[in-house]
Each structure stands twice: as structure tokens, then as C-alpha cells.
Amino acid sequence: MSVEELPLAPTLTDAESVVIAGPPMSGKYDLMHRLLGEAGHRSIILSTGHDAERVRTDYTDTTGADPDTVAVVDCVSREQGGEADDTERIKYASSPKNLTELGVKFTELAENWETHPETTVGVHSLSQLLMYWDADRIYQFVRVLLGRTRNQDWLTVAVINSTMHDERTLHTLLDPFDTVVDTRTTDEGWEMRARDWSSSPTAWQQF
């Protein structure tokens, strides 16, 4: 199923930024890839949870896209002792804890694709950044990132685990995004709903 077939597609594809919030195993990661692939021809993914090769494989398996159309900032491999060198499509940060380096590596990838308007950006996940920093610091990082991507007219999709954080933290981290997508798991499978700051949530829909 492509994102155009989802009932919420217009809400999601028209937004400048989307955050997907839900409990574990509720389809957040899969949905992020689907949105990124449908909304653009190239994607940059900031990965704090999976190494670059897994991210690229998951992205291409989900979207059917050419592997050369996805670039990754890998915050995992070096933290686990890997010695991989940066390439044109993969940049390695030492740890999710180093937000400055994460930003620098993202900028290096973004500069390569500034002439491509149909680029999308993914962040997986904000919850892992919150293991190292408080909500206010991550909020500032997200604001800077969204400022950059909005200037380029690039859709940004981030993921957060809604069960890991208190209400204040969730409110702080959801606030910078135009649209919030909630996910949940039911007996029938994954469901989602969308909301923004000026309207009530949509009905739950399967995806």
C-alpha cells in the first residue's frame, strides 16, 4: 500500500514536518520510511538506533527506491566500536550524545542535495536522543533542524516512543512539528490518526 492510499495522506504530505508518536511495535519506523519515500525522491535519515546498512535496507525494502537515493547519518556504528569511514551517502557520528557532530554530519549530506527540492528528512528517534539530553535541549536541536529543512522546502518526519516519556516531555518535543501522527496496535493490526494544533484528531485508520 502506498501512502497515497492512506486516508490521511493529504494531511501528511501537505505538512512541512510530521512527528510519529506511539508505543513500541506500532508501526512508527515503517510508517516513517513510507512517508519519506512517497513524499520525495531522495531521503536523509538521522539514525540513532540502527546502523546505516540496516536503515538503507529497510528504506529500500519499504519504498522500492534505489539505494543511492537514501543517505544516512549513522550514530550507532562508531559508538559500538566500528571504524567505518564516511562516504558520499553515509556519515558517521561518534554517538547520539554528540548533537553538534550530528548536526555537522547532517549538513554535509544536506549540502550534497540542496539542488534537489524533493528531498525528505527522517529522524529515528527522538526517544534515543532523550536518553542523553533533557527535553529542552532536544527541542532546540529539533528547532534548528526544522529551520534548515523548511528553508529547503523538505518534509521532515521524526519518530518518538510515546510510552517512554512524561506528558511535559512529550508536549515539548511534539510542539515544533506541524502535524502529529499517533499510532497504536489493535487486533486488526496497526492504526494511525493525525492531528495538528488547530483541529481535533482524525478517526483512527488502519495502515
N, C-alpha and C positions, 0 to 999 in steps of 0.2 A: 504493500500500500504506500503510495507516495503522499507527501504532505498535502498536495492539492486535494486529495480525497478525504482528508480530515475535516470535520465540521468547523474546527477552529482556525483553519488555515488563513483566512483573511486577517484575523486579529493578530496572528503571529507574524506573518510575512510583512505586514504593514508597519510593525513596530520597529523602532531603532534598536531596542535592547529587550531581551527576554531573560528572566530567571526561572528555572525549573526547580520547584521545591517539592519534596516528597520523602517518604520513608525509604529505607533500603529495599532493593528488588522491586521497585515500582516503575521501572522503565525510563528513568531520568536520563541515563547515559545514552541509551539507544535513541531516545527522542531528540537529544541534543544533536547527534550525528545526522539524523534525518532532516532536522530543520536547517542545519548548516549546509547540507548537500543540496537541498531544494532551493534555498534562498540565494545561492551564489555558485560560481564556477570554480572558486578556489577558497580554501579554508586554512586558517591558522589556529591551532589548538594549543592552549597553555595547559599542560598536563601535570598535575601534582600527584596523581595516583597511579598512572600506568606509564611504562616506558614507551618511547617513540614508536618502536616497531609494532607494539600491540595497538597503539592508537591508530596508526596508519592502516593496519589490517582491519580493525573494527570499522573505521571510517569507510574504507573502500568496499568491505563486505556489505555494509548497511546501505550505502548510496550507489554502488556500482561505478563510482568515479575512478578515473585514472589516479594511481598513487602519487604521481607528480603534481596533482592539484591540491595536495594537503601538506602543510608544513607544521612542525611541532616544536614547542619549547618543552623539553624533557627535564623535569625537576626530580626525576627518580633515579636514573641510572648512576649518576656520579655519587649521589647520596648512598647508594648501595655498593659503592666501590668500583664502579665501571670507569674505564679510561677512554671512552669513545671521544673522538674529535668532532667538532662542529662541521656540518656540511651545509650545502645550499638550502636544504629542506629541513634539517634538524639542528637545533641549537640546544646545548646542554647547560642547564643551571645547576649550581652545586647542591641546592636544597630548596624546598618550598619556603624555607625560613628567610631566604635572601630575596626580598621583594625588589630591591634595587637591581640586582642581577637579572631577575625575572623580567623586569621592565626593559632592561637593555637588550636582552635576547629577543624579546618580542619586537622591539623597534628594528632590530637588524632584519628580521623576517618581513616586517611590515614595509620597510623601505624597498624591498625587492618587488613588492606587489602594489606599490602606490598608484601605478598606472592602470590597475585592474579594478574598476568600480564594483564589480560583482564578487567581492571577497567577503567572507564571513569569518567571525572570530568566536571560538569556544573557550570556555574556562571550566575545567573539571579537576578539582572542585573547590568552591569557596570553603567548604567544611574543613578540608585539609589545611588550608591556609590559616583557619581559625585555631588549629592545634598549636600554632606558633605565635600568633599575634591576637590582640584583642579586636573586638568588632569595629571600634573607631579607626584603627589603623588599616584594616582591610577595606573599610568604607572609603577611606581616602585613596587607597590603591585603585579600587574599582572606579571611583570618580575620574581619576586621571586616565585610566584605560578607556572608559566610555567617552571621555572628551576627545581622545585621539581617534577612536573608531567612528564617532559621529561626524567628525571633520572629514573623514574619508567616505562617509555615507555607507559604512559597513555595518551590517547587522551583527550584534554580539549576543551570544547565548551562554549563560552561566548555569551551573548546577549547584544546589545546596541540599544537604540532608536535613529535612525539617524536624526530625526527631532528636537530633544531636544538640540542639541549641535552645536557649530560653527565648521567651517572646520578645524581649528587648533586643537581643542579638539578631533574631530573625527580622524584626522590623527595621533595624539599622541596615542590614545587608540587602533587604528587598527594595528599600526606598529608592536607590538610584535608577532602578530599571523601569521602563515604560509599562511592561506587561509581566505579570506573574502567572506562571502555569503551575497548578497543583497537580500532582499525580498520586494515584493510590492503586492498590491491588485488590481486586474482588474475585469472587468465584469464577467470573467470566473472563478475567484477565486484567490488563492494565486499563485504567481510566484517567482522563485528564479534564481539567476545566481551566478557563482563563479569566483573568480579572485585571483591571487597571485601577488607577486611583480615583476615577470619576464614575465608575459603574459597579454594579453588583456582579458576582461571579456568574459565568455561564453555567448551564447544566452540565453535569458530568457526562462525558462521552468516551466510548471505547476507542483505543488507538492501537 
